[in-house]
Amino acid sequence: MKYERKIKSDWSAKWIWAEAEESSKNAWLCFNKTVFLGEVPQSLTACIAAENKYILYINGELAVRDGGIKRGPTPTDCYHDEVDIAPFLKVGENLISVHVWYWGKDQSFSSTDAGQGGLLFEAIGEDVSVISDNTWKVKRDPAFKEDHGVLQPNFRLPESNIYYDAREEMCGWNTGGYDFSDWENAAEYSVGGSGMWGKTYRREIPMFKDFGLKDYASSTEGEGSITLKVPYNAHITPYLKVDAVAGKEISITTENTAEGSLHSTYVTKDGLQEFESPLWFNGERITYTVPEGVRVISLKYRESGYATEFRGDYRCSDEQMNTLWQKSLRTLYVTMRDTYMDCPDRERAPWWGDATNEMMLSMYSLDTASHLLYRKGVSTMLGHASPETKVLLTVVPTKGYYSELPMQQLAGICGFYSYYRYTADEEFLRQVTCPSLDYLDLWDIGEDGLVTHRTGSWDWPDWGDRFDVPVLENAWYYYAMLSVLSIAEILGDIEARDALGDRMAKLYDAYQKLWCGNGYKSASAEGFDDRGNAVAVLAGLCPEEHYGEMRELLFDVRNSSPYMEYYVLEALCKMGEYELAKRRMCERYRDMIAEDYSTLWELWDKSGTMNHAWSGGPLVIMSKHFAGITPLLPGYMLIGIDPRYSLDSHMSCTVPAVIGEIKLSYTTENCHTNIEVVIPEGARAVIRLPEKEAVLWINGQKVFDDSTGNAAVGMEYDSESRTVTVE
């Protein structure tokens, strides 16, 4: 899918809000506008911006359930949605109703705050014009109140808990025939860069996916509570239908609530009633605390999430690996929405080290719509970069918090080049080249040839201890330079290429002085660190003659958190140590694999969150290295398929490449391997065969059989490397 960042500057509409609610926080406001149509247009695009979220009804019918994405393409600007509303319109009188939720938190890790709530609505077509102005009616929704309970959300979250008192709900305000006589006219405010809401950027990602209301998988009743099971950790909004007397509190929580996640409270009115919380939270076990005087009729949930499809897959003869791949996928998806995030419960923040790993996971598991989320993240990071300091921030958008984690940013620069390898998107390279060069220039090279340590605003190399910071930081810096050097060569930037080459040569020579016989180690370190040595291998700082010693270090030393474990496993695979990579993976992830939970933990000891996508690196390792499917040329213009036949008796893998799906499956029995490959029409591929007897099928056609030793017409067989090349 094509990525495009576009500002809308030709608004005819005005920002509107209730004048009496200008300073209100955590406020829900209801807006209504009646429009007369002589005929219904075939299509009518409504541009809608809200501070911060909105729900759209047209003629009483739900048109948008979860509108808007979190504010912050730049520190001062916001986004708008584009929605075709024609299917909801009719000839004659039409009621446009918008429910807007303003958060109003000064400090959070995933959104900025304009300082006031607002709605901007514009739908202009032939013979029709619907614009937000002071003719719209507005009223604060009295049913939504502040939750003053003990369990408050983590301060990093911009959202507040939902506390809904049905005794004060305005029934029918978004349907025809409602009396608006006591509603005030909206107040108008300016549009554009000079206004408090700033410029409006068109939404860069799809509207969120709605999976519909679902029944819970199972339930367990306790004293005054019902706990229901969701099949997997997901973004959900809980639903209830009850018969009750007025004034009874029903709280709805998950297993994550006590850790600072969000929850909802519903206060009953008299009689039969139903309610679906507009606030999504996540988990597998949803608990409704139900007091006496309430008869439960139905409890359901609605799953929602980022609009992408699961296209990748991996299966093999080792069920541990299959479970781990699927848990990695679920962990990835539950950490995607407005942005790639570290976790969906504690903070929902786009830490760039997490986002880099998540981008790689998506390349092997999700369709290309997922690429838009990564591109949005990169554009947001660049939109928050200071032209004066040239610093790339690790958490954006954010308000009231300055955060540069230099080593995560260097990893992110490496990710820029990786993204290009999988997409062949040169426009993206042009976007990131200068900011990357500027950021690399912030480091000084000392007289010893190594970089001067950069602390940033948080001196964080990884969770855990026993860091060897000089070994790790210099390896990351060299790896980032290598990535930008590759970008400069692609774009023909000779000046940047030469400058980076000179700096890299100096650092390479200096880094070799850190070799201590069994690995790289600085004078201040107590022992060898797997993290820095792994990045040294990936960056090309470790020559192949040291691989023998390095393999022992990278298998035995286990300092890394799940975040850096991905890079350790990558390094083992780069050295050809696939068996060791699998053994280490199985041992380190054993407890997470065995846990009766669908997602992976933040840390090995089960502390932190229960769903942290940086832990999902094994998905990439299995599909990229064990199945061996990689782009030999950018964008898979030449496909590499190099499976590790010795690891499993059978394996199948699907990769959702930008040129189309690539599929591999093989079975080995009695020293004979049958290999089936599906590649997009017209694709070029290099496929490695096992050393044992093999038959290769491509797109249903037998193209090689060891019994004859001949490849089919149009195929080239290299007996020395045992590869078949498809041209």
Buried (B, 14 or more C-beta within 10 A) or exposed (E): BEBEBEBBEEBEBBBBBBBEBEEBBBBBBBBBBEBEBEEBBEEBBBBBBBBBBBBBBBBBEEBBBBBBBBBBBBBBBBBBBEBBBBEBBEEEEBBBBBBBBBBBBEEBBBBBBBEBBBBBBBBBBEEBEBBBBEEBBBBBBEBBBEBEEEBBBBBBBBBBBBBBBBEEBBEEBBEEEBEEEEBBBBBBBEBEBEBBBBBBBBBBBEBBBBEEEBEBEEEEEEEEBBBBBBEBBBBBBBBBBBBBBBBBBBBBBBBBBEBBBBBBBBBBBEEEBEBBBBBBBBBBBBBBBBBEEBEBEEBBBBBBBBBBEBBBBBBBEBEBBBBBBBBBBBBBBBBBBBBBBBBBBBBBBBBBBBBBBBBBBBBBBBBBBBBBBBBBBBBBBBBBBEEEEBBBBBBBBBBEBEBBBBBBBBBBBBBBBBBBBBBBBBEBBEBBBEBBBBBBEBBEBEEEBBBEBBEBBEEBBBBBEBBBBBBBBBBBBBBBBBBBBBBBBBBEBEEBBEBBBEBBEBBBEBBBEBBEEBBBBBEEBEEBBBBBBBBBBBBBBBEEEBBEBBBBBBBEBBBBBBBBBBBBBBBBBBBBBBEBBBEBBBEBBEEBBEBEBBBBBBBBEEEBBBBBBBBBBBBBBBBBBBBBBBBBEBBBEBBBBBBBBEBBBBBBBBBBBBBBBBBBBBBBEEEEBBBBBBBBEEBBBBBBBBEBBBBBBBBEEEBBBBEEEEBBEEBEBEEEEBBBBBE
